[in-house]
């Protein structure tokens, strides 16, 4: 049994990790989260009453708050997921990304290093600082090839540049101070509890509202898709068996164009939730009870459609949109024995079904935090 501090544990990937840790291990978990717009304690509803779960609201830029958390919880490991993560938002406001992802990571590293140095020798040797990052730090691929752990960094957006900086800081702390670090770089995640600014949940929820399904440019940008539960399993395995100082790429081996992703979601919805309904809204629970009221009289009525594909709308591309990402996870597979349990076909169907069944989670977000508007135009 270990005590694991998870920064950003109320976010999408962080909450999946925390739910797994509580459900499938004996570890004690402290979630440290600032609860910015994407942090959501509802994502932890299934575990928040568990005896091995704790929560502290704190910003990773707040050194005194971090010092208090380390002193009271006494972690054996830190799994660092706290970050600003949406490329479009980084285009609109890069400063927040530099502050959290760069300054916050440096602050966390300083506090963690001071704590680690004060541990007894045996405990100090076992301590790990695990930094969770993105494949976007590697830049953009052509039609062929894969990102490996040795691919040179070439970030293209304020978001990916801030994550690249945080990766470099973590490596620098290992080489300069000896802090036992682990780094993972993952491909695009999807799954339950995903904040609806991202492509897959945005398309699902817009489709249910019969709103346009925006596809940037011609929709031929390629991403490698990784089911979030598979990613969480990989993170746990790296923490348990990874070699300090090493980087491990985590990918789903599921390359799809953005247009293919949107069309797949539409096909699944056409099957699970046909839109030819005799109701003012296509959005019904499985027991066929509406989960939101019909459109107000001053709002444009929902579009009458035969297939959700009728809603696909091509929009001006994102500035600096990377063409293709694809991960080579051979090191993680070969050294640690990891393999994803979900294909894209199984994972995306589970994801669509989850959103159909769990309006209690996403409806307040759509009503109060983010209604699906376009970000990152400038």
N, C-alpha and C positions, 0 to 999 in steps of 0.2 A: 504494500500500500504506500502510495506517495501523496504528497500535498502538491497540487498543480495549480498555479495561477494562470488563468486564461484572460489575457487582455482582449477587449473587443468581443467578449463572450456572449453579448446580447445581439450581435450581428448575425448575418446569414450563415457564414461558415463557422463562426465561433459558437453559435448556439447549437449547430449540428454536432460539433465536437463535444460540447458540454453534455448534451443529452446522451451521447454515446458513452462518455466517461462515467456518468452516473449509472447508466443502464447496464453497461457491460464490464465494468471494472470495480475495484474496491477503493479507488482513489478518492481523496477529498479534493474538492474543487472550489476555488475562489474565482468568481467572475469579477473582473475589473472593467468597468465600462462607463464612458462619459454620458451615454444615452443621448447622443446627438440624433438627428432626424432618422437615421437608419437603425439605431439601437432600439430594441423592442423587447421588454421583459415578457411580453405575451409569448414570445418564441420559446421561453423557458418554463412555461406554465406546467409542463409535465414533470418537471424535476425540482421546482423551486421550494417544495415542502420537504425535500429529502434531507436527512440528517447530515449527509456528506456534501451538501451544497451550501455555499455562501455567496453573497453579493455585496460589492462595494461600488458605489458610484464615484468615479474618479477619472480625471483627465490624465493621460500619460505625460502631459507637459507640466503637471503639477507635482514638483519634486517632494514637497512635504507629505502630500497624500500618498505618493508611492512609498515613501519611507515608512509611513505608518502601516501601510498594507503589508510590506515585507516583514516588519518587526512583529506584527500581530499574527500573521498567518504562517510565517516561517516556511516558505515553499521549498520543495525539492527540485522543482522545475518551473520554468516560465514558458508558456506557449503564447507567443506574441502575434496576435491577429488584429489588434486595434489599428485602424487605418481609414482614411478617406479613400474611397475605392472606385468612384464612377467617373469614367473618362470625360463624359459630357460635362459634368459639374466642374471638373478640373479646367476645362476650357473656359467656362464662365467665371471661375474664381480660383485661380491656382494657389493663392496665398494660404488658404486653409489646408491644402495638401502638403505644402512645404512645412507648415507649422506642426501638423499632426504626424505626418509620415517621416519627416526628417528630424525636426527639433524634438518631437515626442519620443522617437526611437532613441535618439542620443541621450535624452534624460533618463529613459528607462534603463538603458545600458549602464549609465553611470551609477544609478541606484542599485541595480542588480549586481554590478561588480563590487561595490562596497559591501553589500550584504554577503556575497559569495566569499570574499576575502576573510570575513569574520567567522566563517563556519569551521567546525572541527575538520581535521584532515580527511577522514573517511567520508563524511557528508559532502565536503567540498569536492572530492573526486567524482562523486556520483551526480552532482548538480548539472543541470542542462538549461541552456537558454535557446529556445527554438524559435526561429524567425520565419514566419509564413509570408511568402511573397508571390509574385506573378510571373508568367512567361512574357508579359509585355515589356519587361526590361530588356529583352533580347532584340526588340525591334520588329521588323517585318520580313517575312519569308517570300521568296518567289514561288512559282508553281510546284517546285519540288524541294526536298530537304526537310530536316527536323531540327528543332532546338535541342541541344545537349547541354550538359553542365559546363561545357567548355566553350559554348558559343559566346563571342564577344558581346558586351552590352552595347545597345544602340537604341535607347528609349526615344520615343517620338512624340509623346504627349506630356503635359505637366504631371499627370498621374503617374505614368510609367517612369518619368525622370525622378519623381520623389521616391518611388519604390526602389529604383536603382540606387539612389543615394542611401537609403536605409540598408539595403543589402551590403553596400560597401562599408558602412559604419559597423555593421555586425561583424564582418570579416576583419576589419581593423581592430576591433576590441579583442578578437580571438588572437590575432598575431601579436598585438602590442601588449595586452594585459594577460593573455592566457585564458580568458573566459571560455569555458567549453560550450561552443555554440553549434547549432545545427540550422541549416537553411533549406527551405523547400520553395520551389517555384512551380506553380500549378497553372494548368490551362483553365479555360472558362468553366466555372461551376454553374450548376442549375439544380433545382429541386425545391422541396417545401420551404416555406418561410423566407422566400427570396423577395427583397424589397422591390416593389413593382416599377422602379425606374429602369430596371435591366430588361433586356430584350424579351426573354421567355415569359416572365410574369406579366410584363406590359402587354404583350400580344394576347395572352390568355384573357386578361381582364378587359382589354379593349374589345376583344371578340365577343365576350359575354355581354358587353354593353352595346354591341353593334356599332362601335366606333371604328374609324380607320385604323388599319394595322400598318404602321409606318415602317418602310424598308429603305435604308439609306442607299442612295445611288442606284445601282443596278442590282444590288443584293448579292453580288458575287464575292464579297469578302468572306474568307474562310476562317472558322474557328474550330478548335479541338474541344469537345464538350465532355465534362467530367461531372458525374453525379455526386452531389455534395456528401452523401453518406460514404461513398468510396473514398473521397478525399479525406474525410475525417479518419477513416481506418488507416489510410496511409500516414497521416500525421502521427497517430498513436504508435504506429510501427517504427517510424523514424525516431520518435522520442525514446522508445524502448531499446532499439538496436542500432541506430545510426551512429556513425563515427564522428566524434567532435571535430569541427573544422570543415566538414564535408557538406556539399550541396546535393540535394536529390530533386530531380524533376518529377512532377506528378502529372500524368496526362491520361485521358480516357481512350485515346486511339479512336476517336469518333469525329473525324473531320466532316463538317457540313458547311455549305454556304449559308449566309443569313437567310436567303430566300428559301432554301430547303428547310431550314428550321421553322420558319413561319408557315410554310405549306404543310409540314408535318403536323404542327399544332392544329391547323385548320382541319386536316383530315381526321385527327383524333376527336376533335370537338364535334365534327359532323357525325361521327359514330356514337360518341358518348352522350351528346347533348344537342340533338338536331335543332336547327334554328327555325324551322317552319312551325312556330307555336302560335296558338290562338290567344296570345297574351300581349299586353303592352310592352313587355320586356322579355327577352330570350333568357334572362337569368333566373333560373329556378333551381331550388335544391332538389336532391334526388327524390324527396317526397312530394315534389311538384308544387311546393309552396314558394312564392316569391321571396327573395331575400332583400330586395330593395323596392321602393315605391316606383310606380310609373313616372316617366319624365314629366316635370312640371310644365304648365301650359306655356311658359315663356322660354322653354328649351326646345331645341330642334328634336323632333321625334326620332326614335331609333330607326335605322334604315331597314327596309324590308329586303331580305336576302334569301337565297336558296342554299348557298354554301358560304361558310366563313371566308373562303378564298375571295369572294366578291368584295371583301373589305380591304384587301391588300392595296396599299397606296405607296408608290415610290416617291420619296422626298429628297431634297438636296442632301448631299453626302455630308458627313461629319468632317470638319477641317482636319487634315492630316491623318485620315483614316487608314490604319495599317491594313495591308492587303491580306496577309495570311499568317496565322499562328499554328504551329503543330509541335507537339512535345514527343521527344524520345525518352520514354520512362524505363529504358533497359537497365539502367543502374539500379533503380528501385526494385525492379522485378528480380534481377539477377542476384543482388547482394542481400536483399531483405525479404524476397519472396512475395511481394505484393502483386496483386492483380485486381482490376475492378470487377465487381460482381454484377454491375449493370451495363448492358449495351445502351446505346442511345435510344433505341426503340423501346426497350423496357423502362428505362429511366424517364423518358419524356412522357410516356403514358401514365406512369405513377404520378408525375408532377402535375399534369393536367387534371387528373382525378382528384388530387389533393386540393387544388384550388377550387374545384367544383364543390368539394365537401366542406371547405373551411372558410366560408365567407366571414365568420366571426373574427378571423385574424386579419384578413386583408381589407375588409370593408371600412373599418375606422381609418386605415392608412389612406385609402382612396378619398375618403370624405374630408380628412383633416390635414393630411401631410403632403400627399402627392397625388394629383388627379390624372396624371398621364400626359401632362403638357411636354412639349419639345424642349430639351435642354441642349446647350452646347452649340448654338447657332453661330457665334462669332469666332 
